[in-house]
């Protein structure tokens, strides 16, 4: 295959974190086909990923999470029509659903790449790639293009320049998506623990910056009420980052970043900021790279099945021993 123009459709449904994981795949494609046009089909909630990169030329917004099944099928039919009208040369799709291969076949695109989900997928796809979930998510997605390029982009790369660091700073982003909370997927420590950590950090002379998105309002308000008032070492940036790119700039300015298992973690990986991420029911080995810049902080509990979320269950359990981490323990793992 030559490096001539290629019109490429990539399909990746999920949250903003999933789209950041998918960026290395798109970057490698752009390196292989520098004159290509890449269109990404994704959920509306994740469209802000385009602000972080110039490898995505166009978006197709598909609401596959619509509560009404009829609406969901209508959205998938819309994708098929747009794919047929777009005259794409190549289509690539993530997802382990057995119907993905049928969806790609219905697009009419000549070259189709997806995960192997049985003999049906082998018949309908140009190449059905083995799905290996037991690896860093960026690598899992990148397997999709192994037959198309020898390029291997290891980590997400975004179009935010390196920032001048704020001396002695620790940026705190406590939130996770509201959708995950609504679905019963609890992945972060309580607001009270975050506030206690902030107070400990300030007692130790750290300049603490608090940030969060619209989904984090309830948590942020609790933290504000518990943080030592009028401390000159505290900067409240909640509501001041108006976009994902604004948050990336702020993360780039921090010497240290502390967050939950959430999209800002993956932005921090791209910004190469020293990061400590709180992990409970999810598998840190699949969600952070092997890097000295990123450390998972986990409870020293006796749970026999953690990580359980996605591995053994679709929602978290009631006891959440895996998230019983004290503020002092977090501080100790960061600075002692």
Sine and cosine of phi, psi and omega as CSV:
sin_phi,cos_phi,sin_psi,cos_psi,sin_omega,cos_omega
0.00,0.00,0.76,-0.65,-0.06,-1.00
-1.00,0.02,0.10,-1.00,0.00,-1.00
-1.00,-0.03,0.43,0.90,0.09,-1.00
-0.92,0.38,0.11,-0.99,-0.01,-1.00
-0.84,0.54,0.72,-0.70,0.11,-0.99
-0.76,-0.64,0.74,-0.67,0.07,-1.00
-0.99,-0.13,0.95,-0.31,-0.20,-0.98
-0.92,-0.39,0.75,-0.66,0.13,-0.99
-0.95,-0.33,0.84,-0.54,0.07,-1.00
-0.92,-0.39,0.69,-0.73,-0.02,-1.00
-0.85,-0.52,0.84,-0.55,0.00,-1.00
-0.50,-0.87,0.98,-0.22,-0.01,-1.00
-1.00,-0.04,0.65,-0.76,0.00,-1.00
0.42,-0.91,-0.13,-0.99,0.02,-1.00
-0.98,0.18,-0.02,-1.00,-0.05,-1.00
-0.89,0.46,-0.54,0.84,0.06,-1.00
-0.88,0.47,-0.66,0.75,0.04,-1.00
-0.88,0.47,-0.61,0.79,0.00,-1.00
-0.94,0.34,-0.57,0.82,0.06,-1.00
-0.93,0.37,-0.64,0.77,0.11,-0.99
-0.85,0.52,-0.53,0.85,-0.08,-1.00
-0.98,0.18,-0.29,0.96,-0.07,-1.00
-0.85,0.53,-0.69,0.72,0.01,-1.00
-0.84,0.55,-0.57,0.82,0.05,-1.00
-0.89,0.46,-0.72,0.69,-0.01,-1.00
-0.93,0.37,-0.60,0.80,0.01,-1.00
-0.90,0.44,-0.67,0.74,0.03,-1.00
-0.90,0.43,-0.61,0.79,0.06,-1.00
-0.89,0.46,-0.66,0.75,0.00,-1.00
-0.91,0.40,-0.57,0.82,0.06,-1.00
-0.92,0.40,-0.63,0.78,0.00,-1.00
-0.95,0.30,-0.64,0.77,-0.03,-1.00
-0.84,-0.55,0.97,0.23,-0.13,-0.99
-0.89,0.46,-0.37,0.93,0.01,-1.00
-0.99,-0.13,0.20,0.98,-0.08,-1.00
-0.97,0.24,0.33,-0.94,0.20,-0.98
-0.93,-0.36,0.82,-0.57,-0.03,-1.00
-0.93,-0.38,0.85,-0.53,0.08,-1.00
-0.94,-0.34,0.76,-0.66,-0.01,-1.00
-0.94,-0.35,0.84,-0.55,0.14,-0.99
-1.00,-0.07,0.82,-0.58,-0.09,-1.00
-0.45,-0.89,0.10,-0.99,0.03,-1.00
-0.97,0.24,0.54,-0.84,-0.01,-1.00
-0.82,0.58,-0.56,0.83,-0.06,-1.00
-0.91,0.41,-0.25,0.97,-0.09,-1.00
-0.93,-0.38,0.20,0.98,-0.11,-0.99
-0.90,0.43,-0.35,0.94,-0.04,-1.00
-0.92,0.39,-0.17,0.99,0.04,-1.00
-0.87,0.50,-0.48,0.88,-0.01,-1.00
-0.89,0.46,-0.44,0.90,0.02,-1.00
-0.94,0.35,-0.28,0.96,-0.09,-1.00
-1.00,-0.09,-0.15,0.99,-0.17,-0.99
-0.53,-0.85,0.41,-0.91,0.11,-0.99
-0.95,-0.32,0.14,0.99,0.03,-1.00
-0.99,0.14,-0.29,0.96,0.04,-1.00
-1.00,-0.09,0.89,-0.46,-0.03,-1.00
-1.00,0.03,-0.53,0.85,-0.07,-1.00
-0.47,-0.88,0.37,-0.93,0.02,-1.00
-0.84,-0.54,0.55,-0.84,0.23,-0.97
-0.86,-0.52,0.88,-0.47,-0.06,-1.00
-1.00,-0.04,0.85,-0.52,-0.05,-1.00
-0.79,-0.61,0.89,-0.47,-0.07,-1.00
-1.00,0.03,0.98,0.22,-0.01,-1.00
-0.97,0.24,-0.16,0.99,0.02,-1.00
-0.99,-0.10,0.21,0.98,0.02,-1.00
-0.84,0.55,0.71,-0.70,-0.05,-1.00
-0.91,0.41,-0.56,0.83,0.00,-1.00
-0.99,0.16,0.84,-0.54,-0.01,-1.00
-0.88,0.48,-0.62,0.79,0.00,-1.00
-0.88,0.48,-0.65,0.76,0.03,-1.00
-0.91,0.42,-0.65,0.76,0.00,-1.00
-0.88,0.47,-0.71,0.70,0.01,-1.00
-0.91,0.41,-0.60,0.80,0.06,-1.00
-0.88,0.47,-0.65,0.76,0.01,-1.00
-0.91,0.42,-0.66,0.75,0.02,-1.00
-0.93,0.38,-0.60,0.80,0.07,-1.00
-0.90,0.43,-0.62,0.78,0.06,-1.00
-0.87,0.49,-0.66,0.75,0.03,-1.00
-0.88,0.47,-0.69,0.72,0.02,-1.00
-0.87,0.50,-0.70,0.71,0.00,-1.00
-0.90,0.44,-0.68,0.74,0.01,-1.00
-0.92,0.39,-0.60,0.80,0.03,-1.00
-0.91,0.41,-0.66,0.75,0.01,-1.00
-0.92,0.39,-0.64,0.77,-0.01,-1.00
-0.95,0.30,-0.43,0.90,-0.09,-1.00
-0.98,0.21,-0.19,0.98,0.02,-1.00
0.79,0.61,0.80,0.59,-0.02,-1.00
-0.98,0.19,0.52,-0.85,0.06,-1.00
-1.00,0.04,-0.55,0.84,-0.09,-1.00
-0.67,-0.74,0.65,-0.76,0.16,-0.99
-0.79,-0.61,0.69,-0.73,-0.01,-1.00
-0.77,-0.64,0.72,-0.69,0.01,-1.00
-0.66,-0.75,0.69,-0.73,0.15,-0.99
-1.00,0.10,-0.05,-1.00,0.05,-1.00
0.98,-0.21,0.71,-0.70,-0.04,-1.00
-0.99,-0.14,0.14,0.99,0.03,-1.00
-0.92,0.38,0.68,-0.73,-0.06,-1.00
-0.91,0.41,-0.31,0.95,-0.02,-1.00
-1.00,0.07,-0.12,0.99,0.00,-1.00
-0.86,0.52,-0.69,0.73,-0.03,-1.00
-0.89,0.46,-0.60,0.80,0.06,-1.00
-0.92,0.40,-0.67,0.74,0.05,-1.00
-0.84,0.54,-0.72,0.70,-0.01,-1.00
-0.91,0.42,-0.63,0.78,0.02,-1.00
-0.88,0.47,-0.63,0.78,-0.04,-1.00
-0.95,0.32,-0.29,0.96,0.06,-1.00
-0.94,0.35,-0.35,0.94,-0.02,-1.00
0.98,0.21,0.06,1.00,0.01,-1.00
-0.95,0.31,0.69,-0.73,-0.13,-0.99
-0.91,0.41,-0.73,0.68,-0.03,-1.00
-0.97,-0.25,0.85,-0.53,-0.13,-0.99
-0.77,-0.63,0.80,-0.59,-0.05,-1.00
-0.79,-0.62,0.80,-0.60,0.04,-1.00
-0.41,-0.91,-0.08,-1.00,-0.02,-1.00
-0.99,0.14,0.50,-0.87,0.07,-1.00
-0.95,0.30,0.84,-0.55,0.01,-1.00
-0.78,-0.63,0.37,0.93,-0.02,-1.00
0.79,-0.62,0.07,-1.00,-0.07,-1.00
-0.86,0.50,-0.51,0.86,0.03,-1.00
-0.84,0.54,-0.70,0.71,-0.02,-1.00
-0.92,0.39,-0.58,0.81,0.01,-1.00
-0.90,0.44,-0.55,0.84,-0.01,-1.00
-0.97,0.24,-0.56,0.83,-0.14,-0.99
-1.00,-0.07,-0.32,0.95,-0.05,-1.00
-0.97,-0.24,0.48,-0.88,0.14,-0.99
-0.88,0.48,-0.68,0.73,0.11,-0.99
-0.54,-0.84,0.78,-0.62,0.06,-1.00
-0.99,-0.17,0.92,-0.40,-0.13,-0.99
-1.00,-0.04,0.72,-0.70,0.06,-1.00
-0.83,0.56,0.71,-0.71,0.01,-1.00
-1.00,-0.07,0.94,-0.35,0.01,-1.00
-0.94,-0.35,0.99,-0.17,-0.03,-1.00
-0.99,0.14,-0.20,0.98,-0.06,-1.00
-1.00,0.00,0.81,0.58,0.02,-1.00
-0.37,-0.93,0.18,-0.98,0.05,-1.00
-0.83,0.55,0.70,-0.71,-0.13,-0.99
-0.83,0.55,-0.60,0.80,0.04,-1.00
-0.87,0.50,-0.64,0.77,0.02,-1.00
-0.93,0.36,-0.61,0.79,0.02,-1.00
-0.87,0.49,-0.73,0.68,0.02,-1.00
-0.92,0.40,-0.63,0.78,-0.08,-1.00
-0.91,0.41,-0.43,0.91,0.06,-1.00
-0.83,0.56,-0.45,0.89,-0.03,-1.00
-0.87,0.49,-0.46,0.89,-0.07,-1.00
-0.94,-0.33,0.25,0.97,-0.03,-1.00
-0.88,0.47,-0.46,0.89,0.02,-1.00
-1.00,0.08,-0.17,0.99,-0.07,-1.00
-0.98,-0.21,-0.45,0.89,-0.08,-1.00
-0.47,-0.88,0.53,-0.85,0.11,-0.99
-1.00,0.00,-0.13,0.99,0.06,-1.00
-0.91,0.41,0.60,-0.80,0.05,-1.00
-0.68,-0.73,0.97,-0.25,0.08,-1.00
-1.00,0.01,0.88,-0.47,-0.18,-0.98
-0.99,0.16,-0.61,0.80,-0.11,-0.99
-0.77,-0.64,0.37,-0.93,0.09,-1.00
-0.86,0.51,0.64,-0.77,0.08,-1.00
-0.81,-0.58,0.74,-0.67,-0.02,-1.00
-0.78,-0.62,0.36,-0.93,-0.07,-1.00
-1.00,0.04,0.87,0.49,0.11,-0.99
-0.78,-0.63,0.87,-0.49,-0.07,-1.00
-0.92,0.39,0.33,-0.94,0.07,-1.00
-0.86,0.51,0.68,-0.73,-0.08,-1.00
-0.96,-0.27,0.45,-0.89,0.14,-0.99
-0.96,0.29,0.76,-0.64,-0.09,-1.00
-0.97,0.25,0.61,-0.79,0.16,-0.99
-0.99,0.16,0.87,-0.49,-0.11,-0.99
-0.83,0.56,0.70,-0.72,0.14,-0.99
0.88,0.48,0.47,0.88,-0.14,-0.99
-0.99,-0.11,0.56,-0.83,0.14,-0.99
-0.78,-0.63,0.88,-0.47,0.03,-1.00
-1.00,-0.08,0.77,-0.64,0.00,-1.00
-0.93,-0.37,0.82,-0.57,0.12,-0.99
-0.80,-0.60,0.98,-0.18,-0.18,-0.98
-0.99,0.10,-0.19,0.98,-0.26,-0.96
-1.00,0.05,0.24,-0.97,0.19,-0.98
-0.71,-0.70,0.21,-0.98,-0.06,-1.00
-0.91,0.42,0.58,-0.81,0.03,-1.00
-0.89,0.45,-0.53,0.85,0.00,-1.00
-0.88,0.48,-0.66,0.76,0.00,-1.00
-0.92,0.40,-0.62,0.79,0.03,-1.00
-0.91,0.41,-0.69,0.72,0.01,-1.00
-0.88,0.48,-0.51,0.86,-0.01,-1.00
-1.00,0.04,0.06,1.00,0.05,-1.00
0.99,0.14,0.42,0.91,0.02,-1.00
-0.96,-0.29,1.00,0.01,-0.04,-1.00
-1.00,0.05,0.85,-0.53,-0.11,-0.99
-0.76,-0.65,0.23,0.97,-0.04,-1.00
-0.64,-0.77,0.31,-0.95,0.03,-1.00
-0.97,0.23,0.32,-0.95,-0.02,-1.00
-0.90,0.43,0.37,-0.93,0.03,-1.00
-0.85,0.52,-0.57,0.82,-0.01,-1.00
-0.88,0.47,-0.61,0.80,0.01,-1.00
-0.94,0.33,-0.64,0.77,0.06,-1.00
-0.87,0.49,-0.70,0.71,-0.01,-1.00
-0.89,0.45,-0.67,0.74,0.03,-1.00
-0.89,0.46,-0.64,0.77,0.05,-1.00
-0.88,0.47,-0.68,0.74,0.02,-1.00
-0.87,0.49,-0.69,0.72,0.00,-1.00
-0.90,0.43,-0.64,0.77,0.05,-1.00
-0.89,0.45,-0.70,0.72,0.00,-1.00
-0.86,0.50,-0.67,0.74,0.00,-1.00
-0.93,0.36,-0.60,0.80,0.06,-1.00
-0.86,0.50,-0.52,0.85,0.00,-1.00
-1.00,0.02,0.14,0.99,0.11,-0.99
1.00,0.06,0.25,0.97,0.02,-1.00
-1.00,0.07,0.61,-0.79,0.10,-1.00
-1.00,0.09,0.94,-0.34,-0.09,-1.00
-0.99,-0.16,0.74,-0.67,0.05,-1.00
-0.90,-0.45,0.79,-0.61,0.00,-1.00
-0.97,-0.26,0.77,-0.64,0.03,-1.00
-0.69,-0.72,0.27,-0.96,0.04,-1.00
0.00,-1.00,0.24,-0.97,0.02,-1.00
-0.98,-0.22,0.00,-1.00,-0.03,-1.00
-0.84,0.54,-0.53,0.85,0.00,-1.00
-0.93,0.37,-0.25,0.97,-0.14,-0.99
-0.99,-0.16,0.16,0.99,-0.17,-0.99
-0.84,0.54,-0.73,0.68,-0.03,-1.00
-0.87,0.48,-0.70,0.71,0.01,-1.00
-0.90,0.43,-0.70,0.72,-0.02,-1.00
-0.89,0.46,-0.68,0.74,-0.03,-1.00
-0.89,0.45,-0.62,0.78,0.06,-1.00
-0.90,0.43,-0.68,0.73,0.00,-1.00
-0.89,0.46,-0.71,0.70,0.00,-1.00
-0.83,0.56,-0.63,0.78,-0.03,-1.00
-0.96,0.30,-0.26,0.97,-0.07,-1.00
-0.94,-0.35,-0.21,0.98,0.00,-1.00
-0.98,0.21,0.62,-0.79,0.03,-1.00
-0.81,0.59,0.88,-0.48,-0.12,-0.99
-0.93,0.37,0.52,-0.85,0.11,-0.99
0.83,0.55,0.49,0.87,0.08,-1.00
-0.98,0.20,0.81,-0.59,-0.05,-1.00
-0.92,0.39,-0.24,0.97,0.01,-1.00
-1.00,0.00,0.08,1.00,-0.03,-1.00
-0.93,-0.37,0.80,-0.61,0.06,-1.00
-0.84,-0.53,0.84,-0.55,-0.03,-1.00
-0.99,-0.14,0.96,-0.29,-0.01,-1.00
-0.97,-0.24,0.18,0.98,0.00,-1.00
-0.89,0.46,0.78,-0.63,-0.02,-1.00
1.00,0.05,-0.14,0.99,-0.02,-1.00
-1.00,-0.02,-0.30,0.95,0.09,-1.00
-1.00,-0.08,0.95,-0.32,-0.14,-0.99
-1.00,0.01,-0.14,0.99,-0.04,-1.00
-0.48,-0.88,0.19,-0.98,0.05,-1.00
-0.89,0.45,-0.55,0.83,0.03,-1.00
-0.93,0.37,-0.63,0.78,0.08,-1.00
-0.86,0.50,-0.67,0.74,0.02,-1.00
-0.90,0.43,-0.64,0.77,0.02,-1.00
-0.87,0.49,-0.65,0.76,0.03,-1.00
-0.89,0.46,-0.70,0.71,-0.01,-1.00
-0.90,0.43,-0.67,0.74,0.05,-1.00
-0.88,0.48,-0.63,0.78,0.02,-1.00
-0.90,0.43,-0.46,0.89,-0.02,-1.00
-0.99,0.14,-0.34,0.94,-0.06,-1.00
-0.98,0.17,0.62,-0.78,0.12,-0.99
-0.95,0.31,-0.61,0.79,-0.02,-1.00
-0.70,-0.72,0.63,-0.78,0.01,-1.00
-0.83,-0.56,0.72,-0.69,0.04,-1.00
-0.83,-0.56,0.76,-0.65,-0.08,-1.00
-0.45,-0.89,0.01,-1.00,0.10,-0.99
-1.00,-0.09,-0.03,-1.00,0.17,-0.99
-0.96,0.27,1.00,-0.05,-0.10,-0.99
-0.37,-0.93,0.07,-1.00,-0.06,-1.00
-0.84,0.55,-0.65,0.76,0.01,-1.00
-0.84,0.54,-0.49,0.87,0.08,-1.00
-0.83,0.55,-0.70,0.72,-0.07,-1.00
-0.97,0.26,-0.47,0.88,0.14,-0.99
-0.91,0.42,-0.66,0.75,0.00,-1.00
-0.90,0.44,-0.61,0.79,0.06,-1.00
-0.86,0.51,-0.69,0.72,0.01,-1.00
-0.92,0.40,-0.54,0.84,-0.02,-1.00
-1.00,0.09,-0.12,0.99,0.02,-1.00
0.87,0.50,0.61,0.79,0.08,-1.00
-1.00,-0.04,0.65,-0.76,0.03,-1.00
-0.87,0.50,0.86,-0.50,-0.19,-0.98
-0.78,-0.63,0.67,-0.75,0.14,-0.99
-0.87,-0.50,0.85,-0.53,-0.08,-1.00
-0.89,-0.45,0.75,-0.66,0.03,-1.00
-0.98,0.19,0.84,-0.54,0.04,-1.00
-0.85,-0.52,0.69,-0.72,0.07,-1.00
-0.83,-0.56,-1.00,0.00,-0.12,-0.99
-1.00,0.09,-0.12,0.99,-0.03,-1.00
-0.97,-0.22,0.25,-0.97,-0.14,-0.99
-1.00,-0.05,0.95,-0.30,-0.03,-1.00
-0.89,0.45,-0.48,0.88,-0.03,-1.00
-0.92,0.40,-0.41,0.91,0.02,-1.00
-1.00,-0.05,-0.27,0.96,-0.17,-0.99
-0.91,-0.41,-0.18,0.98,0.12,-0.99
-0.75,-0.67,0.51,-0.86,-0.01,-1.00
-0.98,0.22,0.28,-0.96,0.14,-0.99
-0.97,0.24,0.98,-0.19,-0.11,-0.99
-0.45,-0.89,0.60,-0.80,0.06,-1.00
-0.94,0.33,-0.22,0.98,-0.04,-1.00
-1.00,0.07,-0.22,0.98,-0.07,-1.00
-0.79,-0.62,0.80,-0.60,0.01,-1.00
-0.81,-0.59,0.75,-0.66,0.11,-0.99
-1.00,0.05,0.76,-0.65,0.07,-1.00
-0.96,-0.27,0.86,-0.51,-0.09,-1.00
-0.76,-0.64,0.45,-0.89,0.04,-1.00
-0.95,0.33,0.53,-0.85,0.08,-1.00
-1.00,-0.05,0.93,0.36,-0.07,-1.00
-0.97,-0.26,0.05,-1.00,-0.07,-1.00
-0.95,-0.30,0.39,0.92,0.00,-1.00
-0.91,0.42,0.79,-0.62,-0.10,-0.99
-1.00,0.09,-0.29,0.96,-0.10,-1.00
-0.90,-0.44,0.07,1.00,0.03,-1.00
-0.96,0.28,0.55,-0.84,-0.03,1.00
-0.96,0.27,0.73,-0.68,-0.10,-1.00
-0.96,-0.28,-0.50,0.87,-0.07,-1.00
-0.93,0.37,0.84,-0.54,-0.09,-1.00
0.99,0.13,-0.50,0.87,-0.01,-1.00
-0.99,0.16,-0.70,0.71,-0.07,-1.00
-0.82,-0.57,-0.32,0.95,-0.05,-1.00
-0.46,-0.89,0.30,-0.95,-0.02,-1.00
-0.99,-0.12,-0.23,0.97,0.08,-1.00
-0.73,-0.68,0.31,-0.95,-0.01,-1.00
-0.99,0.17,0.31,-0.95,0.01,-1.00
-0.98,0.17,0.09,-1.00,-0.06,-1.00
-0.99,0.16,-0.50,0.87,-0.12,-0.99
-0.99,0.17,-0.55,0.84,0.05,-1.00
0.76,0.65,0.72,0.69,0.08,-1.00
-0.85,0.53,-0.52,0.85,-0.07,-1.00
-0.93,0.37,-0.18,0.98,0.02,-1.00
-0.91,-0.40,0.22,0.98,0.06,-1.00
-1.00,0.04,0.98,0.22,-0.02,-1.00
-0.88,-0.47,0.81,-0.59,-0.02,-1.00
-0.99,0.16,0.41,-0.91,0.04,-1.00
-0.87,0.50,-0.62,0.79,0.00,-1.00
-0.91,0.41,-0.63,0.78,0.04,-1.00
-0.89,0.46,-0.65,0.76,0.02,-1.00
-0.89,0.46,-0.73,0.68,0.00,-1.00
-0.87,0.50,-0.70,0.72,-0.03,-1.00
-0.87,0.49,-0.64,0.77,-0.01,-1.00
-0.95,0.30,-0.36,0.93,0.03,-1.00
-0.99,0.11,-0.65,0.76,-0.22,-0.97
-0.81,-0.59,-0.04,1.00,-0.01,-1.00
-0.92,-0.38,0.00,0.00,0.00,0.00
